Amino acid sequence: MTTPGSASNACQSGMVGPVRRWTTILGFVVWAISFLTAPAHSQVPCDFKGVSVGDKLTREQLMLRLGIPQFKIDPPDSSWEEIQPLNEKYGITPSAEIRDDKLGPYCRETYCNIPFGLNVSDDNIPVKVFVSLKNDTITEIEVSFNSIFWNDIFPILTKKYGSSWNIEKGQIGVMDYETKKIDLLEHIIATHRLGGRNSRTNDTCSLTATNIDIIFRHHDMLGALHAIFVIKRESKDF
């Protein structure tokens, strides 16, 4: 004889299998929809003008691929007599940029620096490019430009690398090293949520951009305020 309690238990037991199956199917459908509609990590590139982090290139191959036919390899360092007055007047980083402008495109063992000769957008906005190397493999690409072009260039970044960015806004004090005058300016930091991938090498990268790079005014040919876009390989070494 079946008691009310045993009938209820049998009914519940019979329903468990179908419920679990439908729960599993529903979960899979939700996952599949989110997977298919989300921007794929692999669809976001890690390159600037066709040169990507993870690419294995000699310094000469790198510069030629970026369209820089004339450049120096391992040029001599500036003398102390040349460096010290600029450091005292402008600070270490702005001083180095002034010397780089004078030197022109060049490469050393672990990096290549292009202070002029490259432009972006249909308006030919000038940029500076710094590429880090490790054993002839590109590990980081920094693209600097005048901050007044931030509103022109960031939409270009979102078109190429996708719209999935975290945006932080605040304020930053920027000092003129020579006069010690400080201006309080809007500071924007954009960090790509997904990152990118080099489809040839499977290296992955982080993507970040900011409208003001350092707390000192620059004194180079780009102008007093620099924005910067950084593509950095996610390290495999530990």
C-alpha positions as protocol buffer text, in pm:
chain_id: "A"
residue {
  index: 1
  type: MET
  ca { x: 0 y: 0 z: 0 }
}
residue {
  index: 2
  type: THR
  ca { x: 130 y: 345 z: -89 }
}
residue {
  index: 3
  type: THR
  ca { x: 116 y: 609 z: 178 }
}
residue {
  index: 4
  type: PRO
  ca { x: 73 y: 978 z: 97 }
}
residue {
  index: 5
  type: GLY
  ca { x: 432 y: 1040 z: 199 }
}
residue {
  index: 6
  type: SER
  ca { x: 572 y: 765 z: -20 }
}
residue {
  index: 7
  type: ALA
  ca { x: 365 y: 885 z: -318 }
}
residue {
  index: 8
  type: SER
  ca { x: 500 y: 1232 z: -273 }
}
residue {
  index: 9
  type: ASN
  ca { x: 855 y: 1101 z: -251 }
}
residue {
  index: 10
  type: ALA
  ca { x: 809 y: 891 z: -565 }
}
residue {
  index: 11
  type: CYS
  ca { x: 672 y: 1192 z: -754 }
}
residue {
  index: 12
  type: GLN
  ca { x: 963 y: 1409 z: -644 }
}
residue {
  index: 13
  type: SER
  ca { x: 1210 y: 1135 z: -731 }
}
residue {
  index: 14
  type: GLY
  ca { x: 1062 y: 1101 z: -1078 }
}
residue {
  index: 15
  type: MET
  ca { x: 1091 y: 1473 z: -1137 }
}
residue {
  index: 16
  type: VAL
  ca { x: 1455 y: 1507 z: -1028 }
}
residue {
  index: 17
  type: GLY
  ca { x: 1602 y: 1357 z: -1345 }
}
residue {
  index: 18
  type: PRO
  ca { x: 1411 y: 1580 z: -1592 }
}
residue {
  index: 19
  type: VAL
  ca { x: 1469 y: 1891 z: -1376 }
}
residue {
  index: 20
  type: ARG
  ca { x: 1841 y: 1828 z: -1363 }
}
residue {
  index: 21
  type: ARG
  ca { x: 1855 y: 1766 z: -1737 }
}
residue {
  index: 22
  type: TRP
  ca { x: 1664 y: 2085 z: -1816 }
}
residue {
  index: 23
  type: THR
  ca { x: 1877 y: 2283 z: -1571 }
}
residue {
  index: 24
  type: THR
  ca { x: 2191 y: 2152 z: -1742 }
}
residue {
  index: 25
  type: ILE
  ca { x: 2054 y: 2230 z: -2089 }
}
residue {
  index: 26
  type: LEU
  ca { x: 1943 y: 2579 z: -1984 }
}
residue {
  index: 27
  type: GLY
  ca { x: 2283 y: 2649 z: -1829 }
}
residue {
  index: 28
  type: PHE
  ca { x: 2458 y: 2539 z: -2147 }
}
residue {
  index: 29
  type: VAL
  ca { x: 2232 y: 2761 z: -2361 }
}
residue {
  index: 30
  type: VAL
  ca { x: 2300 y: 3065 z: -2142 }
}
residue {
  index: 31
  type: TRP
  ca { x: 2676 y: 2996 z: -2157 }
}
residue {
  index: 32
  type: ALA
  ca { x: 2667 y: 2950 z: -2534 }
}
residue {
  index: 33
  type: ILE
  ca { x: 2477 y: 3275 z: -2588 }
}
residue {
  index: 34
  type: SER
  ca { x: 2718 y: 3470 z: -2369 }
}
residue {
  index: 35
  type: PHE
  ca { x: 3018 y: 3307 z: -2537 }
}
residue {
  index: 36
  type: LEU
  ca { x: 2894 y: 3383 z: -2887 }
}
residue {
  index: 37
  type: THR
  ca { x: 2787 y: 3741 z: -2815 }
}
residue {
  index: 38
  type: ALA
  ca { x: 3092 y: 3847 z: -2610 }
}
residue {
  index: 39
  type: PRO
  ca { x: 3388 y: 3996 z: -2801 }
}
residue {
  index: 40
  type: ALA
  ca { x: 3642 y: 3718 z: -2838 }
}
residue {
  index: 41
  type: HIS
  ca { x: 3982 y: 3773 z: -2679 }
}
residue {
  index: 42
  type: SER
  ca { x: 4140 y: 3634 z: -2994 }
}
residue {
  index: 43
  type: GLN
  ca { x: 3969 y: 3897 z: -3212 }
}
residue {
  index: 44
  type: VAL
  ca { x: 4153 y: 4186 z: -3043 }
}
residue {
  index: 45
  type: PRO
  ca { x: 4496 y: 4249 z: -3198 }
}
residue {
  index: 46
  type: CYS
  ca { x: 4821 y: 4330 z: -3016 }
}
residue {
  index: 47
  type: ASP
  ca { x: 4980 y: 4536 z: -3293 }
}
residue {
  index: 48
  type: PHE
  ca { x: 5062 y: 4888 z: -3402 }
}
residue {
  index: 49
  type: LYS
  ca { x: 5084 y: 4934 z: -3779 }
}
residue {
  index: 50
  type: GLY
  ca { x: 5125 y: 4559 z: -3829 }
}
residue {
  index: 51
  type: VAL
  ca { x: 5401 y: 4514 z: -3570 }
}
residue {
  index: 52
  type: SER
  ca { x: 5278 y: 4306 z: -3276 }
}
residue {
  index: 53
  type: VAL
  ca { x: 5411 y: 4213 z: -2936 }
}
residue {
  index: 54
  type: GLY
  ca { x: 5531 y: 3855 z: -2960 }
}
residue {
  index: 55
  type: ASP
  ca { x: 5673 y: 3906 z: -3310 }
}
residue {
  index: 56
  type: LYS
  ca { x: 6034 y: 3793 z: -3347 }
}
residue {
  index: 57
  type: LEU
  ca { x: 6224 y: 4058 z: -3544 }
}
residue {
  index: 58
  type: THR
  ca { x: 6574 y: 4195 z: -3558 }
}
residue {
  index: 59
  type: ARG
  ca { x: 6608 y: 4565 z: -3488 }
}
residue {
  index: 60
  type: GLU
  ca { x: 6664 y: 4630 z: -3856 }
}
residue {
  index: 61
  type: GLN
  ca { x: 6355 y: 4431 z: -3955 }
}
residue {
  index: 62
  type: LEU
  ca { x: 6145 y: 4612 z: -3695 }
}
residue {
  index: 63
  type: MET
  ca { x: 6240 y: 4960 z: -3815 }
}
residue {
  index: 64
  type: LEU
  ca { x: 6188 y: 4874 z: -4181 }
}
residue {
  index: 65
  type: ARG
  ca { x: 5848 y: 4717 z: -4109 }
}
residue {
  index: 66
  type: LEU
  ca { x: 5743 y: 5040 z: -3938 }
}
residue {
  index: 67
  type: GLY
  ca { x: 5854 y: 5236 z: -4242 }
}
residue {
  index: 68
  type: ILE
  ca { x: 6172 y: 5389 z: -4097 }
}
residue {
  index: 69
  type: PRO
  ca { x: 6444 y: 5335 z: -4360 }
}
residue {
  index: 70
  type: GLN
  ca { x: 6709 y: 5553 z: -4195 }
}
residue {
  index: 71
  type: PHE
  ca { x: 6807 y: 5497 z: -3833 }
}
residue {
  index: 72
  type: LYS
  ca { x: 7110 y: 5451 z: -3610 }
}
residue {
  index: 73
  type: ILE
  ca { x: 7221 y: 5129 z: -3441 }
}
residue {
  index: 74
  type: ASP
  ca { x: 7384 y: 5163 z: -3097 }
}
residue {
  index: 75
  type: PRO
  ca { x: 7470 y: 5534 z: -3125 }
}
residue {
  index: 76
  type: PRO
  ca { x: 7714 y: 5673 z: -2866 }
}
residue {
  index: 77
  type: ASP
  ca { x: 7564 y: 5801 z: -2542 }
}
residue {
  index: 78
  type: SER
  ca { x: 7544 y: 6173 z: -2474 }
}
residue {
  index: 79
  type: SER
  ca { x: 7825 y: 6321 z: -2270 }
}
residue {
  index: 80
  type: TRP
  ca { x: 7776 y: 6430 z: -1910 }
}
residue {
  index: 81
  type: GLU
  ca { x: 7841 y: 6789 z: -2019 }
}
residue {
  index: 82
  type: GLU
  ca { x: 7542 y: 6767 z: -2255 }
}
residue {
  index: 83
  type: ILE
  ca { x: 7310 y: 6578 z: -2017 }
}
residue {
  index: 84
  type: GLN
  ca { x: 7354 y: 6765 z: -1689 }
}
residue {
  index: 85
  type: PRO
  ca { x: 7238 y: 7116 z: -1793 }
}
residue {
  index: 86
  type: LEU
  ca { x: 6924 y: 6972 z: -1957 }
}
residue {
  index: 87
  type: ASN
  ca { x: 6850 y: 6754 z: -1652 }
}
residue {
  index: 88
  type: GLU
  ca { x: 6876 y: 7052 z: -1419 }
}
residue {
  index: 89
  type: LYS
  ca { x: 6654 y: 7269 z: -1638 }
}
residue {
  index: 90
  type: TYR
  ca { x: 6384 y: 7024 z: -1752 }
}
residue {
  index: 91
  type: GLY
  ca { x: 6413 y: 6707 z: -1543 }
}
residue {
  index: 92
  type: ILE
  ca { x: 6543 y: 6363 z: -1643 }
}
residue {
  index: 93
  type: THR
  ca { x: 6263 y: 6241 z: -1873 }
}
residue {
  index: 94
  type: PRO
  ca { x: 6204 y: 6568 z: -2066 }
}
residue {
  index: 95
  type: SER
  ca { x: 6582 y: 6605 z: -2098 }
}
residue {
  index: 96
  type: ALA
  ca { x: 6614 y: 6258 z: -2253 }
}
residue {
  index: 97
  type: GLU
  ca { x: 6333 y: 6338 z: -2499 }
}
residue {
  index: 98
  type: ILE
  ca { x: 6509 y: 6654 z: -2614 }
}
residue {
  index: 99
  type: ARG
  ca { x: 6825 y: 6453 z: -2683 }
}
residue {
  index: 100
  type: ASP
  ca { x: 6623 y: 6184 z: -2862 }
}
residue {
  index: 101
  type: ASP
  ca { x: 6468 y: 6446 z: -3091 }
}
residue {
  index: 102
  type: LYS
  ca { x: 6817 y: 6559 z: -3182 }
}
residue {
  index: 103
  type: LEU
  ca { x: 6943 y: 6202 z: -3233 }
}
residue {
  index: 104
  type: GLY
  ca { x: 6654 y: 6081 z: -3450 }
}
residue {
  index: 105
  type: PRO
  ca { x: 6536 y: 5719 z: -3488 }
}
residue {
  index: 106
  type: TYR
  ca { x: 6775 y: 5467 z: -3331 }
}
residue {
  index: 107
  type: CYS
  ca { x: 6799 y: 5123 z: -3171 }
}
residue {
  index: 108
  type: ARG
  ca { x: 6995 y: 4984 z: -2882 }
}
residue {
  index: 109
  type: GLU
  ca { x: 7017 y: 4622 z: -2767 }
}
residue {
  index: 110
  type: THR
  ca { x: 6682 y: 4613 z: -2585 }
}
residue {
  index: 111
  type: TYR
  ca { x: 6475 y: 4882 z: -2757 }
}
residue {
  index: 112
  type: CYS
  ca { x: 6414 y: 5099 z: -3060 }
}
residue {
  index: 113
  type: ASN
  ca { x: 6305 y: 5462 z: -3035 }
}
residue {
  index: 114
  type: ILE
  ca { x: 6132 y: 5659 z: -3310 }
}
residue {
  index: 115
  type: PRO
  ca { x: 6089 y: 6026 z: -3208 }
}
residue {
  index: 116
  type: PHE
  ca { x: 5955 y: 6134 z: -3546 }
}
residue {
  index: 117
  type: GLY
  ca { x: 5861 y: 5999 z: -3886 }
}
residue {
  index: 118
  type: LEU
  ca { x: 5534 y: 5822 z: -3796 }
}
residue {
  index: 119
  type: ASN
  ca { x: 5175 y: 5950 z: -3811 }
}
residue {
  index: 120
  type: VAL
  ca { x: 4827 y: 5814 z: -3735 }
}
residue {
  index: 121
  type: SER
  ca { x: 4471 y: 5889 z: -3853 }
}
residue {
  index: 122
  type: ASP
  ca { x: 4366 y: 6061 z: -4176 }
}
residue {
  index: 123
  type: ASP
  ca { x: 4482 y: 6389 z: -4019 }
}
residue {
  index: 124
  type: ASN
  ca { x: 4845 y: 6267 z: -4002 }
}
residue {
  index: 125
  type: ILE
  ca { x: 4878 y: 6319 z: -3627 }
}
residue {
  index: 126
  type: PRO
  ca { x: 5247 y: 6280 z: -3534 }
}
residue {
  index: 127
  type: VAL
  ca { x: 5338 y: 6009 z: -3283 }
}
residue {
  index: 128
  type: LYS
  ca { x: 5650 y: 5888 z: -3107 }
}
residue {
  index: 129
  type: VAL
  ca { x: 5703 y: 5513 z: -3080 }
}
residue {
  index: 130
  type: PHE
  ca { x: 5915 y: 5319 z: -2832 }
}
residue {
  index: 131
  type: VAL
  ca { x: 5948 y: 4941 z: -2879 }
}
residue {
  index: 132
  type: SER
  ca { x: 6099 y: 4712 z: -2614 }
}
residue {
  index: 133
  type: LEU
  ca { x: 6281 y: 4394 z: -2720 }
}
residue {
  index: 134
  type: LYS
  ca { x: 6399 y: 4078 z: -2548 }
}
residue {
  index: 135
  type: ASN
  ca { x: 6606 y: 3833 z: -2753 }
}
residue {
  index: 136
  type: ASP
  ca { x: 6471 y: 3991 z: -3074 }
}
residue {
  index: 137
  type: THR
  ca { x: 6112 y: 3945 z: -2955 }
}
residue {
  index: 138
  type: ILE
  ca { x: 5886 y: 4248 z: -2913 }
}
residue {
  index: 139
  type: THR
  ca { x: 5758 y: 4274 z: -2556 }
}
residue {
  index: 140
  type: GLU
  ca { x: 5606 y: 4623 z: -2547 }
}
residue {
  index: 141
  type: ILE
  ca { x: 5499 y: 4902 z: -2782 }
}
residue {
  index: 142
  type: GLU
  ca { x: 5443 y: 5258 z: -2656 }
}
residue {
  index: 143
  type: VAL
  ca { x: 5279 y: 5514 z: -2883 }
}
residue {
  index: 144
  type: SER
  ca { x: 5287 y: 5876 z: -2760 }
}
residue {
  index: 145
  type: PHE
  ca { x: 5105 y: 6177 z: -2903 }
}
residue {
  index: 146
  type: ASN
  ca { x: 5007 y: 6528 z: -2800 }
}
residue {
  index: 147
  type: SER
  ca { x: 4725 y: 6523 z: -2544 }
}
residue {
  index: 148
  type: ILE
  ca { x: 4516 y: 6766 z: -2748 }
}
residue {
  index: 149
  type: PHE
  ca { x: 4453 y: 6479 z: -2990 }
}
residue {
  index: 150
  type: TRP
  ca { x: 4312 y: 6242 z: -2723 }
}
residue {
  index: 151
  type: ASN
  ca { x: 3952 y: 6289 z: -2839 }
}
residue {
  index: 152
  type: ASP
  ca { x: 4059 y: 6220 z: -3197 }
}
residue {
  index: 153
  type: ILE
  ca { x: 4273 y: 5913 z: -3133 }
}
residue {
  index: 154
  type: PHE
  ca { x: 4081 y: 5726 z: -2862 }
}
residue {
  index: 155
  type: PRO
  ca { x: 3782 y: 5662 z: -3095 }
}
residue {
  index: 156
  type: ILE
  ca { x: 4031 y: 5517 z: -3344 }
}
residue {
  index: 157
  type: LEU
  ca { x: 4157 y: 5282 z: -3071 }
}
residue {
  index: 158
  type: THR
  ca { x: 3803 y: 5167 z: -2991 }
}
residue {
  index: 159
  type: LYS
  ca { x: 3739 y: 5092 z: -3358 }
}
residue {
  index: 160
  type: LYS
  ca { x: 4053 y: 4883 z: -3395 }
}
residue {
  index: 161
  type: TYR
  ca { x: 4070 y: 4716 z: -3053 }
}
residue {
  index: 162
  type: GLY
  ca { x: 3698 y: 4708 z: -2964 }
}
residue {
  index: 163
  type: SER
  ca { x: 3480 y: 4907 z: -2724 }
}
residue {
  index: 164
  type: SER
  ca { x: 3542 y: 4697 z: -2412 }
}
residue {
  index: 165
  type: TRP
  ca { x: 3735 y: 4946 z: -2195 }
}
residue {
  index: 166
  type: ASN
  ca { x: 3724 y: 5042 z: -1830 }
}
residue {
  index: 167
  type: ILE
  ca { x: 3746 y: 5421 z: -1802 }
}
residue {
  index: 168
  type: GLU
  ca { x: 3874 y: 5595 z: -1489 }
}
residue {
  index: 169
  type: LYS
  ca { x: 3860 y: 5973 z: -1457 }
}
residue {
  index: 170
  type: GLY
  ca { x: 4024 y: 6194 z: -1200 }
}
residue {
  index: 171
  type: GLN
  ca { x: 4269 y: 6482 z: -1172 }
}
residue {
  index: 172
  type: ILE
  ca { x: 4645 y: 6502 z: -1197 }
}
residue {
  index: 173
  type: GLY
  ca { x: 4891 y: 6776 z: -1113 }
}
residue {
  index: 174
  type: VAL
  ca { x: 5142 y: 6846 z: -1390 }
}
residue {
  index: 175
  type: MET
  ca { x: 5450 y: 7051 z: -1306 }
}
residue {
  index: 176
  type: ASP
  ca { x: 5674 y: 7263 z: -1521 }
}
residue {
  index: 177
  type: TYR
  ca { x: 6009 y: 7148 z: -1383 }
}
residue {
  index: 178
  type: GLU
  ca { x: 6180 y: 7478 z: -1464 }
}
residue {
  index: 179
  type: THR
  ca { x: 5924 y: 7717 z: -1311 }
}
residue {
  index: 180
  type: LYS
  ca { x: 5779 y: 7469 z: -1057 }
}
residue {
  index: 181
  type: LYS
  ca { x: 5429 y: 7581 z: -1159 }
}
residue {
  index: 182
  type: ILE
  ca { x: 5167 y: 7306 z: -1122 }
}
residue {
  index: 183
  type: ASP
  ca { x: 4845 y: 7281 z: -1324 }
}
residue {
  index: 184
  type: LEU
  ca { x: 4558 y: 7058 z: -1214 }
}
residue {
  index: 185
  type: LEU
  ca { x: 4422 y: 6873 z: -1518 }
}
residue {
  index: 186
  type: GLU
  ca { x: 4167 y: 6604 z: -1600 }
}
residue {
  index: 187
  type: HIS
  ca { x: 4324 y: 6258 z: -1604 }
}
residue {
  index: 188
  type: ILE
  ca { x: 4175 y: 5970 z: -1802 }
}
residue {
  index: 189
  type: ILE
  ca { x: 4296 y: 5609 z: -1782 }
}
residue {
  index: 190
  type: ALA
  ca { x: 4150 y: 5351 z: -2020 }
}
residue {
  index: 191
  type: THR
  ca { x: 4219 y: 4980 z: -1964 }
}
residue {
  index: 192
  type: HIS
  ca { x: 4101 y: 4716 z: -2209 }
}
residue {
  index: 193
  type: ARG
  ca { x: 3888 y: 4457 z: -2028 }
}
residue {
  index: 194
  type: LEU
  ca { x: 3981 y: 4162 z: -2249 }
}
residue {
  index: 195
  type: GLY
  ca { x: 4330 y: 4226 z: -2375 }
}
residue {
  index: 196
  type: GLY
  ca { x: 4442 y: 4097 z: -2712 }
}
residue {
  index: 197
  type: ARG
  ca { x: 4624 y: 3816 z: -2887 }
}
residue {
  index: 198
  type: ASN
  ca { x: 4889 y: 3786 z: -3155 }
}
residue {
  index: 199
  type: SER
  ca { x: 4724 y: 3537 z: -3391 }
}
residue {
  index: 200
  type: ARG
  ca { x: 5061 y: 3431 z: -3535 }
}
residue {
  index: 201
  type: THR
  ca { x: 5238 y: 3351 z: -3208 }
}
residue {
  index: 202
  type: ASN
  ca { x: 4947 y: 3314 z: -2960 }
}
residue {
  index: 203
  type: ASP
  ca { x: 5110 y: 3572 z: -2731 }
}
residue {
  index: 204
  type: THR
  ca { x: 4854 y: 3773 z: -2536 }
}
residue {
  index: 205
  type: CYS
  ca { x: 4873 y: 4140 z: -2442 }
}
residue {
  index: 206
  type: SER
  ca { x: 4728 y: 4409 z: -2219 }
}
residue {
  index: 207
  type: LEU
  ca { x: 4612 y: 4740 z: -2370 }
}
residue {
  index: 208
  type: THR
  ca { x: 4610 y: 5067 z: -2177 }
}
residue {
  index: 209
  type: ALA
  ca { x: 4586 y: 5434 z: -2268 }
}
residue {
  index: 210
  type: THR
  ca { x: 4599 y: 5760 z: -2076 }
}
residue {
  index: 211
  type: ASN
  ca { x: 4559 y: 6122 z: -2181 }
}
residue {
  index: 212
  type: ILE
  ca { x: 4851 y: 6241 z: -1964 }
}
residue {
  index: 213
  type: ASP
  ca { x: 5155 y: 6019 z: -1919 }
}
residue {
  index: 214
  type: ILE
  ca { x: 5373 y: 6181 z: -1649 }
}
residue {
  index: 215
  type: ILE
  ca { x: 5353 y: 6456 z: -1388 }
}
residue {
  index: 216
  type: PHE
  ca { x: 5607 y: 6682 z: -1563 }
}
residue {
  index: 217
  type: ARG
  ca { x: 5559 y: 6893 z: -1873 }
}
residue {
  index: 218
  type: HIS
  ca { x: 5753 y: 6780 z: -2177 }
}
residue {
  index: 219
  type: HIS
  ca { x: 5979 y: 7002 z: -2387 }
}
residue {
  index: 220
  type: ASP
  ca { x: 6005 y: 6799 z: -2706 }
}
residue {
  index: 221
  type: MET
  ca { x: 5853 y: 6830 z: -3052 }
}
residue {
  index: 222
  type: LEU
  ca { x: 5527 y: 6657 z: -2953 }
}
residue {
  index: 223
  type: GLY
  ca { x: 5433 y: 6933 z: -2711 }
}
residue {
  index: 224
  type: ALA
  ca { x: 5404 y: 6998 z: -2338 }
}
residue {
  index: 225
  type: LEU
  ca { x: 5148 y: 6727 z: -2260 }
}
residue {
  index: 226
  type: HIS
  ca { x: 5169 y: 6370 z: -2391 }
}
residue {
  index: 227
  type: ALA
  ca { x: 4905 y: 6100 z: -2411 }
}
residue {
  index: 228
  type: ILE
  ca { x: 5022 y: 5741 z: -2446 }
}
residue {
  index: 229
  type: PHE
  ca { x: 4888 y: 5407 z: -2568 }
}
residue {
  index: 230
  type: VAL
  ca { x: 5070 y: 5096 z: -2444 }
}
residue {
  index: 231
  type: ILE
  ca { x: 5055 y: 4741 z: -2582 }
}
residue {
  index: 232
  type: LYS
  ca { x: 5233 y: 4505 z: -2341 }
}
residue {
  index: 233
  type: ARG
  ca { x: 5295 y: 4134 z: -2384 }
}
residue {
  index: 234
  type: GLU
  ca { x: 5170 y: 3923 z: -2096 }
}
residue {
  index: 235
  type: SER
  ca { x: 5483 y: 3756 z: -1966 }
}
residue {
  index: 236
  type: LYS
  ca { x: 5536 y: 3381 z: -1987 }
}
residue {
  index: 237
  type: ASP
  ca { x: 5844 y: 3384 z: -1766 }
}
residue {
  index: 238
  type: PHE
  ca { x: 5823 y: 3309 z: -1394 }
}
